[in-house]
Amino acid sequence: PEPSMRIVADIIEYTAKKCPKFNSISISGYHMQEAGANQALELAFTLADGMEYVKTAVAKGLDVDEFAGRLSFFWAIGMNFYLEIAKMRAARLLWCRIMKGFDAKSPKSLMLRTHCQTSGWSLTEQDPYNNVVRTTIEAMAAVFGGTQSLHTNSFDEAIALPTEFSSRIARNTQLIIQEETHITNVVDPWAGSYMMESLTQAMADTAWAIIDEVNAQGGMTRAVASGWAKLKIEASAAEKQARIDCGRDVIVGVNKYRLDQQAPIDILEVDNVKVRNGQIQRLKKIRASRDGAKVQEALDALTAAARSGQGNLLDLS
């Protein structure tokens, strides 16, 4: 992953100087939970990624307060309602601790700002209208957890790309939470709840212990390169699947309350051949109309910078 870290550092450097209001990097845990990580693993690995990005940018000579306020996060929100809220509360606590460790002074550098997306993994092909309920519950967890931004999945995404009909339901799920429920009128309605405060602290402690393990290996870049991080996620995924297979974890319509017969639903059919041919025509048109010599010159400069370590890759792009 070292070349990827070079790209990240160049993006942070370029955007800090040229696009100071741009969210330079989205530090994502979404794909980790979707691959089977539990909430504590997703939290720990994502924050450890963030630490690595900050370390890399600081090593490049950037002042931490010059860029840290524009870093953003991206969590998956699954069906464990309380744990997802606790995860987001713990994330803010830990990120503040991490950034103080980098001697950040600006309050904006200490804030964890995040986008959330409801889980795609939790959606089922069987009895798919149940997914409307799943997405609503996950969206509520994200809002209760204090997300700044939200993506709600459509109920048919386990089967195909969303239709206009399913997309509207997904969009309206957010609007109903925002406009009808009064949930958004309170910043942190869980503050002071013994259950939620103790759960948040337990989540923070568990995640911090994993971050210590990562740091002991030399940071997240090495933990990824060695395959250790992947193994931890795979072990978590195997545990989860075993609980589903033996019925300890219930998935309605899949391993319990199954329908005898599935009613067909309308799905979005995409003509892949037509899309591919259209894209090929667009590429041909671009290649025919652009200055080939200048393109090669730009690509050569980019290649030289990637090889030598000199220059900024985003600037050259």
NORJO-V583683 format. One line per field, one symbol per residue. ss: DSSP state (h for helix, s for strand, l for the rest). phi: phi as a letter, one per 20 degrees, with the letter a starting at -180 (. if undefined). burial: 1 if it has 9 or more other ideal C-beta (glycine too) atoms within 8 Angstrom, else 0. A space follows every 50 residues. Layout:
BEGIN
ss = ???
phi = ???
burial = ???
END
This chain:
BEGIN
ss = lhhhhhhhhhhhhhhhhhlllllllssslhhhhhllllhhhhhhhhhhhh hhhhhhhhhllllhhhhhhhlsssssslllhhhhhhhhhhhhhhhhhhhh hlllllhhhhlllssssslllllllllllhhhhhhhhhhhhhhhllllss sllllllllllllhhhhhhhhhhhhhhhhlllhhhllllllllhhhhhhh hhhhhhhhhhhhhhhhlllhhhhhhllhhhhhhhhhhhhhhhhhhlllll lslllslllllllllllllllhhhhhhhhhhhhhhhhhhllhhhhhhhhh hhhhhhhhllllhhhhl
phi = .gfffffgfffffffgedcfdeffceeddgffffepfffffgffffffgg gfffgfffffoefgffcffdfcdbdeceeegfffffgfffgfgfffffff femfdfgffeeddbdccffefffdfflffgfffgfffffffffffnfebb cdfefeffdbffefffffffffgfffffddemfffdfcfegnfggfffff fffffffffffgffffeoofgfffffnffffffffffffffffffenfee cfnddalfffbeefcfceedeffffffffffffgffffeeegffffffff fffffffenendffgff
burial = 00001111111111110000000110111101111110111111111111 11111111010101101111111111110011111111111111110111 01010100111001111111011101110111011111111111111001 01111111010110011011101111100000100000010000011011 11110111011001101011111100011001110111011011000000 10110101000000000000000010000000000000000000100100 11011100001111010
END
